[in-house]
Amino acid sequence: SVQDTMAPQTTEKKKSAPPRLYSRAVHLGYRRGKHKQRPHTSLVRIEGVNDKGDTSYYMGKRVAYVYRAQNKQKGKIRCIWGKVVASHGNSGVVRAKFRKNLPPQTFGATLRVMMFPSRV
């Protein structure tokens, strides 16, 4: 109809979220052998990394496990920091060492691989 074409056009910009400064990753478990697991080194699968060549970009990058605390005295949200130290196998998994070893409850949990420090 004529009234619909006469209506003023509203140009509202859709507010978008700020860009993510990290890559998502999953904690797979600890580095292990047939009989023994080594909790000081965690295995991490980074989203979009599928072979050994892609892992070189992430060497030395910071990894964060962010979680909500049970006891709120030291803050509601806490973080355990670590860093990527080596690749693991040929399928793009990396090894990461954390300041405090990640607990077994984090197997399958989401981690954040930060885009710093830059080596470029």
Secondary structure, DSSP 8 states (H G I E B T S, - for coil): -HHHHHS-------------SEEEEEEEEEEE-SS-EEEEEEEEEETT--SGGGGGGGTT-EEEEEEE-SSGGG-SEEEEEEEEEEEETTTTEEEEEESS---GGGTT-EEEEES-S---
